[in-house]
Amino acid sequence: MKKFDKYRTWVMAFIFVVAVILVYKTFDNFYKIGSVISLIFSALSPFITGFVLAYILNMPCKKINSFCLKSKYDFLKKHSKKISILGVYVLTCLFIYVLMRAIFPALYKNILDLYSNIPAYFDRAINTILEWQKNANISIFEVNEINAKNAFNKFLGKIDITEFSKYAQGVIDITSGLVNFFIGIIISVYMLIDKEKIINSAKHVCDVLLGKERNALLFNVLGMVNDIFETYVYSRVIDGLIMAVLSTVVLSILRVRYAMILGVMIGAMDLIPYFGSIISSVLAVIITFFTGGIFRAIWTGVAMLILQQIDGNYIGPKIMGNMLDISPLWIIFAVTMGGGLFGVIGMVLSVPVLIVLRRILSNIIELKEQKQENDTYE
């Protein structure tokens, strides 16, 4: 081996030159490489869809499986896995059916009604402001009624609500998208059935490539990340659904027009910590002001404030436990950074990422402290 030492420099230089050429050719043919990657992802789309569905349905599947194992009936215990997989797909189909048959049509009708009445509500708001300023003999807002209406109608004319159904239909390609989706559903079933085998195979491969100690550490970290994301996302979704139902009921009692639209919006925005509840409450008050007047808007604001306090002090902690035992400043920082970098998805997922980083940092600090204590005793 020593006789080859004098050639080591030349070998390293050759490898470096080859690497530079490969990088250059990669960027030189970036569009071709991108098209190849896009083609690969397109071919694998059923498997990606199946993995996403299996991951989403894994937690409710585990809950049903745990319930079956705790049951006193031997049949449920013996066939717990099959029953849990079948049950979660049946419940998912029922949920989708209820959405498509009951909620979506009513919601779509409300949206069309709101859209058609927006000019009238805007005119009413402008007249209310002008009349209030006239009666109070003050001029806080300089409102030019004609210019404001023209600007608003010009903006509104750019939106065609009747085209939304066409836009939605264009998202899914009828010939290939639906086929891939149904194939993805079938793949997700097999992924849930063979989940343990897939994980054990991945562990075996990583044992060979990384070694048992590194592999054990890797899977401990991955398990922690999965538990945090799974628990957080499902907790936020359940919290959002509860808030959507409560908001819709309360706003309906207050006879707020478009209570269903506002309730769904509040539940969806509740997925974003801190900012979501504030933005949704302000929007609900503004829309209620346009559709129902100042006094109903005030009552809506009071109701939203009470609901947000109940959610923040009781419902949220009850569902999520101490998962959000983090300084609000750090959560606001994470949501701001996530939203700035990755949009709405970044705002939703920034908090679990922060929790993961905090947990990893805490573990590293604990290991360092234990090592220092052991070195001190030695």
C-alpha positions as CSV (number, residue, x, y, z in Angstrom):
1,M,0.0,0.0,0.0
2,K,2.9,2.4,0.7
3,K,4.0,2.4,-2.9
4,F,0.6,3.9,-3.8
5,D,1.0,6.8,-1.3
6,K,2.8,9.0,-3.8
7,Y,-0.1,8.8,-6.1
8,R,-2.7,9.7,-3.5
9,T,-2.5,13.4,-4.3
10,W,-3.1,12.7,-7.9
11,V,-6.0,10.4,-7.2
12,M,-7.6,13.0,-4.9
13,A,-7.1,15.7,-7.5
14,F,-8.7,13.4,-10.2
15,I,-11.7,12.7,-7.9
16,F,-12.1,16.5,-7.3
17,V,-12.0,17.3,-11.0
18,V,-14.6,14.5,-11.7
19,A,-16.8,15.9,-8.9
20,V,-16.6,19.4,-10.4
21,I,-17.5,18.2,-13.8
22,L,-20.5,16.2,-12.5
23,V,-21.7,19.3,-10.6
24,Y,-21.3,21.4,-13.7
25,K,-23.1,19.0,-15.9
26,T,-25.8,18.7,-13.3
27,F,-26.5,22.4,-13.4
28,D,-25.9,22.6,-17.1
29,N,-28.7,20.0,-17.7
30,F,-30.8,21.1,-14.8
31,Y,-34.0,21.2,-16.7
32,K,-33.5,17.7,-18.1
33,I,-32.6,16.3,-14.6
34,G,-35.7,18.1,-13.3
35,S,-37.9,16.6,-15.9
36,V,-36.5,13.1,-15.1
37,I,-37.1,13.7,-11.3
38,S,-40.6,14.9,-12.1
39,L,-41.3,11.8,-14.2
40,I,-40.0,9.5,-11.4
41,F,-42.3,11.3,-8.9
42,S,-45.2,11.0,-11.3
43,A,-44.7,7.3,-11.7
44,L,-44.4,6.9,-7.9
45,S,-47.4,9.2,-7.2
46,P,-49.7,6.2,-6.2
47,F,-47.1,5.0,-3.7
48,I,-46.7,8.6,-2.3
49,T,-50.5,8.9,-2.1
50,G,-50.7,5.6,-0.4
51,F,-48.0,6.5,2.1
52,V,-49.7,9.8,3.0
53,L,-53.1,8.1,3.5
54,A,-51.5,5.3,5.6
55,Y,-49.7,7.9,7.7
56,I,-52.8,10.0,8.3
57,L,-55.0,6.9,9.1
58,N,-52.4,5.2,11.2
59,M,-53.2,7.0,14.5
60,P,-57.0,6.4,14.4
61,C,-56.2,2.8,13.3
62,K,-54.0,2.4,16.4
63,K,-56.8,3.8,18.6
64,I,-59.3,1.3,17.3
65,N,-56.8,-1.5,17.6
66,S,-56.1,-0.6,21.2
67,F,-59.8,-0.5,21.9
68,C,-60.3,-4.0,20.4
69,L,-57.4,-5.4,22.4
70,K,-58.9,-4.1,25.6
71,S,-62.3,-5.5,24.8
72,K,-63.6,-8.5,26.7
73,Y,-64.7,-10.2,23.5
74,D,-62.2,-12.8,22.1
75,F,-63.3,-12.2,18.5
76,L,-62.3,-8.5,18.7
77,K,-59.0,-9.4,20.3
78,K,-58.2,-12.1,17.7
79,H,-59.0,-9.9,14.7
80,S,-58.1,-6.5,16.2
81,K,-55.8,-5.5,13.3
82,K,-58.2,-6.4,10.5
83,I,-61.1,-4.8,12.4
84,S,-59.1,-1.6,13.0
85,I,-58.1,-1.2,9.4
86,L,-61.6,-1.9,8.1
87,G,-63.1,0.3,10.7
88,V,-60.9,3.3,10.0
89,Y,-61.7,3.2,6.2
90,V,-65.4,2.8,6.9
91,L,-65.3,5.8,9.2
92,T,-63.3,7.8,6.7
93,C,-65.8,7.0,3.9
94,L,-68.8,8.0,6.2
95,F,-67.0,11.2,7.1
96,I,-66.4,12.1,3.4
97,Y,-70.0,11.1,2.6
98,V,-71.4,13.5,5.3
99,L,-69.1,16.3,4.1
100,M,-70.2,15.8,0.5
101,R,-73.9,15.3,1.1
102,A,-74.6,17.7,4.0
103,I,-71.9,20.2,4.8
104,F,-70.3,21.1,1.4
105,P,-73.6,21.9,-0.5
106,A,-74.8,24.1,2.4
107,L,-71.4,25.8,2.6
108,Y,-71.2,26.4,-1.1
109,K,-74.7,27.8,-1.1
110,N,-73.8,30.2,1.7
111,I,-70.6,31.3,-0.1
112,L,-72.6,32.1,-3.3
113,D,-75.2,34.0,-1.2
114,L,-72.5,36.0,0.5
115,Y,-70.7,36.8,-2.7
116,S,-73.9,38.0,-4.4
117,N,-74.8,40.2,-1.4
118,I,-71.3,41.7,-0.8
119,P,-72.0,44.9,-2.8
120,A,-75.2,45.6,-0.8
121,Y,-73.3,44.9,2.5
122,F,-70.5,47.2,1.5
123,D,-73.0,50.0,0.6
124,R,-74.7,49.6,4.0
125,A,-71.3,49.8,5.8
126,I,-70.3,53.0,3.9
127,N,-73.7,54.6,4.6
128,T,-73.5,53.6,8.3
129,I,-70.1,55.2,8.6
130,L,-71.2,58.4,6.8
131,E,-74.4,58.7,8.9
132,W,-72.5,58.1,12.1
133,Q,-70.0,60.8,11.3
134,K,-72.8,63.2,10.3
135,N,-74.8,62.6,13.5
136,A,-71.7,62.9,15.7
137,N,-70.5,65.9,13.8
138,I,-67.0,64.5,13.4
139,S,-64.9,63.4,10.5
140,I,-62.6,60.6,11.5
141,F,-62.7,58.8,8.1
142,E,-62.5,60.6,4.8
143,V,-64.9,58.5,2.8
144,N,-65.7,59.3,-0.8
145,E,-68.7,57.1,-1.3
146,I,-68.6,57.0,-5.1
147,N,-64.8,56.2,-5.3
148,A,-65.0,53.6,-2.6
149,K,-67.9,51.8,-4.3
150,N,-66.1,51.9,-7.7
151,A,-62.9,50.6,-6.3
152,F,-64.7,47.8,-4.4
153,N,-66.8,46.8,-7.4
154,K,-63.7,46.8,-9.6
155,F,-61.9,44.4,-7.2
156,L,-65.0,42.3,-6.9
157,G,-65.3,42.0,-10.7
158,K,-62.0,40.2,-10.8
159,I,-63.5,37.3,-8.8
160,D,-65.9,34.9,-10.5
161,I,-67.3,32.7,-7.8
162,T,-69.2,30.6,-10.3
163,E,-65.9,29.4,-11.8
164,F,-64.8,27.8,-8.5
165,S,-66.3,24.5,-9.4
166,K,-64.5,24.5,-12.7
167,Y,-61.2,25.3,-11.0
168,A,-61.8,22.5,-8.5
169,Q,-62.5,20.1,-11.3
170,G,-59.3,21.1,-13.1
171,V,-57.2,20.2,-10.1
172,I,-57.8,16.5,-10.6
173,D,-57.2,14.9,-14.0
174,I,-60.1,12.6,-14.6
175,T,-58.2,10.0,-16.6
176,S,-55.1,9.5,-14.5
177,G,-55.5,11.4,-11.2
178,L,-58.5,9.4,-10.0
179,V,-57.0,6.1,-11.0
180,N,-53.8,6.9,-9.2
181,F,-55.8,8.0,-6.1
182,F,-57.7,4.7,-6.0
183,I,-54.4,2.8,-6.5
184,G,-53.0,4.8,-3.6
185,I,-56.0,3.8,-1.4
186,I,-55.2,0.1,-2.1
187,I,-51.5,0.7,-1.4
188,S,-52.3,2.4,1.9
189,V,-54.3,-0.6,3.0
190,Y,-51.4,-2.9,2.4
191,M,-49.0,-0.4,4.1
192,L,-51.2,-0.5,7.2
193,I,-51.4,-4.3,7.1
194,D,-47.6,-4.8,6.6
195,K,-46.6,-1.8,8.7
196,E,-44.5,-3.9,11.1
197,K,-42.8,-5.9,8.3
198,I,-41.9,-2.6,6.5
199,I,-40.4,-1.1,9.7
200,N,-38.5,-4.3,10.6
201,S,-37.1,-4.5,7.0
202,A,-36.0,-0.8,7.2
203,K,-34.4,-1.5,10.6
204,H,-32.5,-4.5,9.2
205,V,-31.1,-2.6,6.3
206,C,-30.1,0.3,8.5
207,D,-28.4,-2.1,10.9
208,V,-26.2,-3.4,8.1
209,L,-25.4,0.1,6.7
210,L,-25.1,2.1,9.9
211,G,-24.4,-0.4,12.7
212,K,-26.7,-1.4,15.5
213,E,-25.8,1.5,17.9
214,R,-26.3,4.2,15.3
215,N,-29.4,2.6,13.9
216,A,-30.9,2.4,17.4
217,L,-30.2,6.1,17.9
218,L,-31.6,6.9,14.5
219,F,-34.9,5.0,15.0
220,N,-35.3,6.5,18.5
221,V,-35.1,10.0,17.0
222,L,-37.4,9.1,14.2
223,G,-39.9,7.5,16.6
224,M,-39.8,10.7,18.8
225,V,-40.4,12.9,15.7
226,N,-43.2,10.7,14.5
227,D,-44.9,10.7,17.9
228,I,-44.7,14.5,18.2
229,F,-46.0,15.3,14.7
230,E,-48.7,12.7,14.9
231,T,-49.9,13.8,18.3
232,Y,-49.7,17.5,17.5
233,V,-51.4,17.4,14.1
234,Y,-54.3,15.2,15.3
235,S,-54.7,17.3,18.5
236,R,-54.9,20.5,16.4
237,V,-57.4,19.0,14.0
238,I,-59.6,17.7,16.8
239,D,-59.4,21.1,18.5
240,G,-60.2,22.8,15.2
241,L,-63.2,20.6,14.7
242,I,-64.5,21.3,18.2
243,M,-64.1,25.1,17.7
244,A,-65.8,24.9,14.3
245,V,-68.8,23.2,15.8
246,L,-69.0,25.5,18.9
247,S,-68.5,28.6,16.8
248,T,-71.2,27.6,14.3
249,V,-73.7,26.8,17.2
250,V,-72.9,30.0,19.1
251,L,-73.1,32.2,16.0
252,S,-76.3,30.6,14.9
253,I,-77.8,31.3,18.4
254,L,-76.8,34.9,17.9
255,R,-78.5,34.8,14.5
256,V,-75.3,35.8,12.7
257,R,-75.8,35.4,9.0
258,Y,-73.4,32.9,7.4
259,A,-72.7,31.2,10.7
260,M,-71.6,28.0,9.0
261,I,-69.0,29.8,6.8
262,L,-67.6,31.7,9.9
263,G,-67.6,28.5,12.0
264,V,-65.6,26.5,9.4
265,M,-63.2,29.5,8.9
266,I,-62.6,29.7,12.7
267,G,-62.0,26.0,13.0
268,A,-59.6,26.0,10.0
269,M,-57.7,29.0,11.3
270,D,-57.4,27.5,14.7
271,L,-54.8,25.1,13.3
272,I,-52.4,28.1,13.4
273,P,-51.4,28.8,17.0
274,Y,-52.1,32.3,18.3
275,F,-52.4,34.1,14.9
276,G,-55.2,31.9,13.6
277,S,-57.6,32.6,16.4
278,I,-57.0,36.3,16.3
279,I,-57.3,36.6,12.6
280,S,-60.4,34.5,12.4
281,S,-62.1,36.4,15.2
282,V,-61.4,39.8,13.6
283,L,-62.7,38.5,10.2
284,A,-65.8,37.1,11.9
285,V,-66.5,40.5,13.5
286,I,-65.9,42.4,10.2
287,I,-68.2,40.1,8.2
288,T,-70.9,40.3,10.9
289,F,-70.6,44.1,10.8
290,F,-71.2,44.0,7.1
291,T,-74.1,41.5,7.3
292,G,-75.8,42.3,10.6
293,G,-74.7,45.7,11.8
294,I,-72.6,47.2,14.6
295,F,-74.4,45.7,17.6
296,R,-74.4,42.2,16.3
297,A,-70.7,42.6,15.4
298,I,-70.0,43.6,19.0
299,W,-71.9,40.5,20.4
300,T,-69.9,38.4,17.9
301,G,-66.7,39.8,19.2
302,V,-67.7,39.1,22.8
303,A,-68.7,35.5,21.9
304,M,-65.4,34.9,20.0
305,L,-63.4,36.3,22.9
306,I,-65.2,33.9,25.3
307,L,-64.8,30.9,23.0
308,Q,-61.1,31.6,22.5
309,Q,-60.6,31.8,26.3
310,I,-62.4,28.5,26.7
311,D,-60.3,27.0,24.0
312,G,-57.0,28.4,25.3
313,N,-57.5,27.5,28.9
314,Y,-59.5,24.3,28.8
315,I,-60.1,22.6,25.4
316,G,-56.6,23.0,24.0
317,P,-54.7,21.9,27.2
318,K,-57.1,19.0,27.7
319,I,-56.5,17.7,24.2
320,M,-52.8,18.5,23.8
321,G,-51.6,18.1,27.4
322,N,-48.3,19.8,28.1
323,M,-47.1,19.6,24.5
324,L,-47.3,23.3,24.2
325,D,-45.4,24.0,27.4
326,I,-43.2,26.4,25.5
327,S,-42.9,30.2,25.8
328,P,-45.5,32.0,23.6
329,L,-42.6,34.1,22.3
330,W,-40.9,31.1,20.8
331,I,-44.2,29.8,19.3
332,I,-44.9,33.2,17.7
333,F,-41.3,33.2,16.4
334,A,-41.7,29.7,14.9
335,V,-45.1,30.6,13.3
336,T,-43.7,33.8,11.8
337,M,-40.6,32.1,10.4
338,G,-42.6,29.1,9.1
339,G,-45.2,31.3,7.5
340,G,-42.5,33.5,5.9
341,L,-40.6,30.6,4.5
342,F,-43.3,28.0,3.6
343,G,-46.6,29.8,3.8
344,V,-49.7,28.4,5.5
345,I,-48.2,24.9,5.8
346,G,-45.1,26.3,7.4
347,M,-47.3,28.1,10.0
348,V,-49.1,24.9,10.8
349,L,-46.1,22.7,11.1
350,S,-43.6,25.2,12.5
351,V,-44.6,24.4,16.1
352,P,-44.1,20.6,16.0
353,V,-40.7,21.3,14.4
354,L,-39.9,23.6,17.3
355,I,-41.0,20.9,19.7
356,V,-38.8,18.3,18.0
357,L,-35.7,20.7,18.0
358,R,-36.3,21.5,21.7
359,R,-36.6,17.8,22.6
360,I,-33.4,16.9,20.7
361,L,-31.5,19.8,22.2
362,S,-32.7,18.8,25.7
363,N,-31.5,15.2,25.2
364,I,-28.1,16.4,24.0
365,I,-27.7,18.7,27.0
366,E,-28.7,15.8,29.3
367,L,-26.2,13.5,27.8
368,K,-23.4,16.2,28.1
369,E,-24.3,16.8,31.7
370,Q,-24.3,13.0,32.5
371,K,-20.9,12.7,30.8
372,Q,-19.5,15.6,32.7
373,E,-20.7,14.1,36.0
374,N,-19.2,10.7,35.2
375,D,-15.9,12.4,34.3
376,T,-16.0,14.3,37.6
377,Y,-16.6,11.1,39.7
378,E,-13.8,9.2,37.8
